[in-house]
């Protein structure tokens, strides 16, 4: 990782570490559900000698950032809407460079927004390896296995959770944005042997929302997509949002994915803003990018997921 990227990351996060705490827990009234009935597949690939733990940093606006690390037992937490239910559901994929997960900024806060719009949110705490000296790791198959499994579980429980099984999407941020692309392009075959009935359900998202995605640009090969996300005509319709002054993942990440989707004939909508940086979530209310949630809501109407 280049020094200026590390510096940008540290400056963004504030990096005021507080005491390490225990395993992450959702807000009262919600329960984490293990997504695997036993030991997750390919557990031997994970380099985690220590238990899961939480650290708190400070966002530039003074609000806390909750990070969870060393996740070896992935879970999903279902957030049903409290009012009108549109039947739409989204699996929420926080970012964190595949080293940690931003569980409030890109997790619970996103779930609350989706609930306010009548959408069921399913927050996935996917596996991430032990954090190294660099702030970012490369994607591993473990996280994608967890996402594939979760999409199958949501479809299996669609009736029980009042979800339309044909209106299940994914939304992800940074590394989670890469996960959006990964689930959108790796759904014909799971990366693991089938466990139960959930794995007989489709793990293809019906739509996808990638917010400041990473790991998509093959920077050694011009403005081309990383081959680990093989876009096809069956890739689901996609919404992309990013800032041109994002110095963590860089705007080329969004551009290359957009170009690949267009070439494949996949319907895609992209919004690029001049300023707003990285990791804005729902918090950068002083920048024009604050409008992205309303744009998503309009887009969901245009693709037939919700009413206009």
C-alpha positions as CSV (number, residue, x, y, z in Angstrom):
1,X,0.0,0.0,0.0
2,X,1.4,3.4,-1.0
3,X,2.3,5.8,1.8
4,X,-0.1,8.5,0.6
5,X,-3.0,6.1,0.6
6,X,-2.2,5.0,4.2
7,X,-2.0,8.7,5.2
8,X,-5.3,9.5,3.6
9,X,-7.0,6.5,5.3
10,X,-5.6,7.6,8.7
11,X,-6.7,11.2,8.2
12,X,-10.2,10.1,7.1
13,X,-10.8,7.9,10.1
14,X,-9.4,10.2,12.7
15,X,-7.9,7.0,14.0
16,X,-8.5,7.8,17.7
17,X,-8.5,4.3,19.0
18,X,-10.5,3.6,22.1
19,X,-10.4,0.4,24.1
20,X,-11.0,-2.8,22.3
21,X,-14.3,-4.4,23.2
22,X,-16.0,-7.7,22.7
23,X,-17.9,-9.3,19.8
24,X,-20.1,-6.9,17.9
25,X,-23.8,-6.9,18.8
26,X,-26.7,-5.3,17.0
27,X,-29.1,-2.8,18.6
28,X,-31.7,-4.2,21.0
29,X,-34.5,-5.9,19.3
30,X,-32.3,-7.5,16.6
31,X,-30.5,-10.8,16.7
32,X,-27.5,-12.0,14.8
33,X,-28.1,-15.3,13.0
34,X,-25.2,-17.5,12.2
35,X,-25.3,-18.1,8.4
36,X,-23.5,-21.5,8.6
37,X,-24.8,-24.4,10.7
38,X,-21.3,-25.5,11.6
39,X,-17.8,-24.5,10.8
40,X,-17.8,-22.2,7.7
41,X,-16.2,-23.6,4.6
42,X,-12.5,-23.0,3.9
43,X,-12.0,-21.9,7.5
44,X,-8.3,-23.0,7.1
45,X,-7.7,-20.0,4.7
46,X,-8.3,-17.4,7.4
47,X,-5.3,-16.0,9.3
48,X,-7.0,-15.1,12.6
49,X,-5.2,-16.2,15.7
50,X,-7.2,-13.8,18.0
51,X,-10.9,-13.6,18.9
52,X,-13.3,-11.1,17.2
53,X,-13.1,-7.6,18.7
54,X,-14.4,-4.1,18.2
55,X,-12.5,-0.8,18.0
56,X,-13.9,2.7,18.0
57,X,-12.5,5.5,15.9
58,X,-13.9,9.0,15.3
59,X,-15.4,10.2,12.1
60,X,-14.5,13.8,10.9
61,X,-18.0,15.0,12.1
62,X,-17.3,13.8,15.6
63,X,-19.5,10.7,15.5
64,X,-18.1,7.3,16.4
65,X,-17.1,4.7,13.9
66,X,-17.5,1.1,15.0
67,X,-15.1,-1.4,13.4
68,X,-15.2,-5.1,13.9
69,X,-12.2,-7.2,13.2
70,X,-11.1,-10.9,13.2
71,X,-14.6,-12.1,12.1
72,X,-14.5,-15.9,11.8
73,X,-18.1,-16.7,12.5
74,X,-20.2,-14.7,10.0
75,X,-23.7,-13.6,10.9
76,X,-26.6,-11.9,9.4
77,X,-29.0,-9.5,11.2
78,X,-32.4,-8.9,9.7
79,X,-33.8,-5.4,10.0
80,X,-37.5,-5.5,9.0
81,X,-39.3,-2.2,8.1
82,X,-41.5,-1.0,11.0
83,X,-44.1,0.7,8.7
84,X,-45.0,0.1,5.1
85,X,-43.3,-3.0,3.6
86,X,-42.5,-2.8,-0.1
87,X,-41.4,-6.4,-0.2
88,X,-37.9,-5.3,-1.3
89,X,-34.9,-6.6,0.6
90,X,-31.2,-5.7,0.5
91,X,-28.2,-7.5,1.8
92,X,-25.9,-4.8,3.3
93,X,-22.2,-5.2,2.9
94,X,-20.0,-2.9,5.0
95,X,-16.5,-1.9,3.8
96,X,-13.2,-2.0,5.6
97,X,-10.6,-3.1,3.1
98,X,-11.2,-6.8,3.8
99,X,-9.5,-6.3,7.1
100,X,-12.4,-5.0,9.2
101,X,-16.0,-4.0,8.9
102,X,-17.5,-0.5,9.4
103,X,-20.5,-1.8,11.2
104,X,-22.4,1.5,11.9
105,X,-21.3,3.9,9.1
106,X,-21.8,1.3,6.3
107,X,-24.0,-1.1,8.2
108,X,-26.7,-0.2,10.8
109,X,-27.1,3.3,9.6
110,X,-27.8,2.0,6.1
111,X,-30.3,-0.5,7.5
112,X,-32.1,2.3,9.3
113,X,-32.4,4.3,6.1
114,X,-33.7,1.3,4.1
115,X,-36.2,0.5,6.8
116,X,-37.5,4.0,6.6
117,X,-38.2,3.4,3.0
118,X,-40.1,0.1,3.6
119,X,-37.2,-2.1,2.6
120,X,-36.0,-5.1,4.7
121,X,-32.2,-4.8,5.4
122,X,-30.1,-7.8,6.1
123,X,-26.7,-6.8,7.5
124,X,-24.0,-9.3,6.8
125,X,-21.0,-9.5,9.1
126,X,-18.8,-11.4,6.7
127,X,-15.4,-13.0,7.3
128,X,-12.3,-10.7,7.3
129,X,-8.8,-11.8,8.1
130,X,-6.5,-10.5,10.8
131,X,-5.6,-6.9,10.1
132,X,-2.0,-6.5,8.8
133,X,0.3,-3.6,8.9
134,X,-1.2,-2.2,5.7
135,X,-4.8,-1.0,6.0
136,X,-6.1,-3.1,3.1
137,X,-6.1,-6.8,2.2
138,X,-7.0,-8.4,-1.1
139,X,-10.4,-10.0,-1.5
140,X,-10.7,-13.6,-0.3
141,X,-13.2,-16.3,-1.3
142,X,-14.4,-16.4,2.3
143,X,-16.4,-13.2,2.1
144,X,-18.0,-14.1,-1.2
145,X,-18.9,-17.5,0.2
146,X,-20.7,-15.7,3.1
147,X,-22.5,-13.4,0.7
148,X,-23.6,-16.2,-1.6
149,X,-24.9,-18.1,1.4
150,X,-26.8,-15.1,2.8
151,X,-28.6,-14.4,-0.5
152,X,-29.7,-18.0,-0.5
153,X,-30.9,-17.8,3.1
154,X,-32.9,-14.6,2.4
155,X,-34.7,-16.3,-0.5
156,X,-35.3,-19.4,1.5
157,X,-37.0,-17.3,4.2
158,X,-38.7,-14.8,1.9
159,X,-42.2,-15.7,2.8
160,X,-41.5,-15.8,6.5
161,X,-39.8,-12.4,6.4
162,X,-42.4,-10.8,4.0
163,X,-40.0,-10.4,1.2
164,X,-40.6,-10.7,-2.6
165,X,-38.0,-13.4,-3.6
166,X,-37.6,-11.5,-7.0
167,X,-36.8,-8.2,-5.3
168,X,-33.6,-9.0,-3.3
169,X,-30.6,-6.8,-4.0
170,X,-27.2,-6.0,-2.6
171,X,-25.7,-2.7,-1.4
172,X,-22.1,-2.4,-0.5
173,X,-19.4,0.2,0.3
174,X,-15.7,0.3,-0.6
175,X,-14.6,-3.4,-0.2
176,X,-18.3,-4.1,0.2
177,X,-18.8,-2.4,-3.1
178,X,-16.4,-5.0,-4.6
179,X,-18.5,-7.6,-2.9
180,X,-21.5,-6.2,-4.8
181,X,-19.7,-6.8,-8.0
182,X,-18.5,-10.2,-6.9
183,X,-22.0,-11.4,-6.1
184,X,-23.3,-9.9,-9.3
185,X,-20.8,-11.9,-11.4
186,X,-20.3,-15.1,-9.4
187,X,-23.8,-16.7,-9.0
188,X,-23.9,-19.6,-11.5
189,X,-21.9,-21.7,-9.1
190,X,-21.3,-21.4,-5.4
191,X,-17.7,-21.5,-4.1
192,X,-18.5,-24.1,-1.5
193,X,-20.4,-27.5,-1.5
194,X,-24.1,-27.2,-0.8
195,X,-25.0,-27.4,2.9
196,X,-28.8,-27.4,2.9
197,X,-31.9,-26.0,1.2
198,X,-30.7,-22.4,1.3
199,X,-27.9,-23.4,-1.2
200,X,-30.5,-24.6,-3.7
201,X,-31.9,-21.1,-3.9
202,X,-30.5,-18.6,-6.4
203,X,-27.7,-16.4,-5.0
204,X,-28.0,-13.9,-7.9
205,X,-29.0,-10.4,-6.7
206,X,-31.9,-8.9,-8.6
207,X,-30.2,-5.5,-8.5
208,X,-27.0,-4.1,-7.1
209,X,-25.8,-0.8,-5.6
210,X,-22.0,-0.2,-5.4
211,X,-20.9,2.8,-3.4
212,X,-17.3,3.9,-3.8
213,X,-16.3,0.4,-4.7
214,X,-12.7,-0.9,-4.6
215,X,-10.7,-3.8,-6.1
216,X,-12.4,-3.4,-9.5
217,X,-9.7,-1.5,-11.5
218,X,-6.9,-3.4,-13.1
219,X,-4.5,-0.5,-12.7
220,X,-1.7,-2.4,-14.6
221,X,-3.8,-2.8,-17.7
222,X,-5.2,0.6,-18.6
223,X,-8.8,1.4,-17.9
224,X,-9.8,-2.2,-17.7
225,X,-11.8,-4.3,-15.2
226,X,-10.2,-6.6,-12.8
227,X,-10.8,-10.1,-14.2
228,X,-12.0,-11.4,-10.8
229,X,-15.4,-9.8,-11.6
230,X,-16.3,-11.3,-15.0
231,X,-19.3,-9.2,-16.1
232,X,-21.8,-10.9,-18.4
233,X,-25.2,-10.1,-19.9
234,X,-26.7,-11.8,-16.8
235,X,-25.1,-9.4,-14.4
236,X,-27.9,-7.6,-12.6
237,X,-28.9,-4.0,-13.2
238,X,-26.5,-1.8,-11.2
239,X,-26.3,1.7,-9.5
240,X,-22.9,3.2,-8.9
241,X,-22.0,6.3,-6.8
242,X,-18.5,7.7,-6.2
243,X,-16.6,11.0,-5.7
244,X,-13.8,12.1,-8.1
245,X,-11.7,13.1,-5.1
246,X,-11.8,9.7,-3.6
247,X,-8.1,9.1,-2.8
248,X,-8.6,5.7,-1.2
249,X,-10.2,3.7,-4.0
250,X,-10.0,6.2,-6.9
251,X,-12.7,7.0,-9.4
252,X,-11.2,4.6,-11.9
253,X,-12.8,1.8,-9.8
254,X,-16.3,3.0,-10.7
255,X,-15.4,3.9,-14.3
256,X,-14.0,0.5,-15.2
257,X,-17.0,-1.3,-13.8
258,X,-19.4,1.1,-15.6
259,X,-17.6,0.5,-18.9
260,X,-17.7,-3.3,-18.5
261,X,-21.4,-3.2,-17.6
262,X,-22.2,-1.0,-20.6
263,X,-20.2,-3.2,-23.0
264,X,-22.2,-6.2,-21.7
265,X,-25.5,-4.5,-22.2
266,X,-26.3,-4.4,-18.5
267,X,-28.5,-1.5,-17.5
268,X,-26.4,0.8,-15.2
269,X,-26.8,4.2,-13.7
270,X,-23.7,6.0,-12.3
271,X,-23.3,9.3,-10.4
272,X,-19.9,10.9,-10.0
273,X,-19.4,13.9,-7.8
274,X,-16.5,16.3,-7.7
275,X,-16.0,16.3,-4.0
276,X,-16.9,14.2,-1.0
277,X,-14.0,11.9,-0.6
278,X,-14.2,8.3,0.6
279,X,-16.4,6.6,3.2
280,X,-19.2,9.1,3.2
281,X,-22.1,6.7,3.9
282,X,-25.0,8.9,5.0
283,X,-22.9,11.3,6.9
284,X,-21.4,13.8,4.5
285,X,-24.3,16.2,4.6
286,X,-22.2,19.2,3.6
287,X,-21.3,17.8,0.2
288,X,-23.5,17.3,-2.9
289,X,-23.0,13.6,-2.7
290,X,-25.5,13.7,0.2
291,X,-28.2,13.3,-2.5
292,X,-27.3,9.8,-3.4
293,X,-29.9,8.0,-1.2
294,X,-32.7,9.9,-3.0
295,X,-31.2,9.0,-6.3
296,X,-31.2,5.3,-5.3
297,X,-34.8,5.6,-4.3
298,X,-35.7,7.1,-7.7
299,X,-33.7,4.4,-9.5
300,X,-35.4,1.6,-7.6
301,X,-38.7,3.0,-9.0
302,X,-37.4,3.1,-12.5
303,X,-36.3,-0.6,-12.4
304,X,-39.6,-1.7,-10.9
305,X,-38.5,-2.5,-7.4
306,X,-40.6,0.1,-5.6
307,X,-43.5,2.4,-6.7
308,X,-42.5,5.8,-8.1
